Amino acid sequence: MATIILSSESQKDLNLILQLAKKLGISTKKLSKDEIEDIALSIAIRKGRTGEYVDTDTFLKKLDDAG
């Protein structure tokens, strides 16, 4: 199984792609805003994992200093 995510400012263009996918027998699903945010968060977590230990106090201090 392969998956793609398409995004466009044009609802008309997206509807055209959805119609084509249906004719080709490709299943489609529109994602909710929450689902999109969950995917983005998951990607950010995977990219941010280093496998290294991070001291909580040092991390929180850096966040406090940045704000």
Buried (B, 14 or more C-beta within 10 A) or exposed (E): EEEEEEEEEEEEEBEEEBEEBEEEEEEEEEEEEEEEEEEEEEEEEEEEEEEEEEEEEEEEEEEEEEE
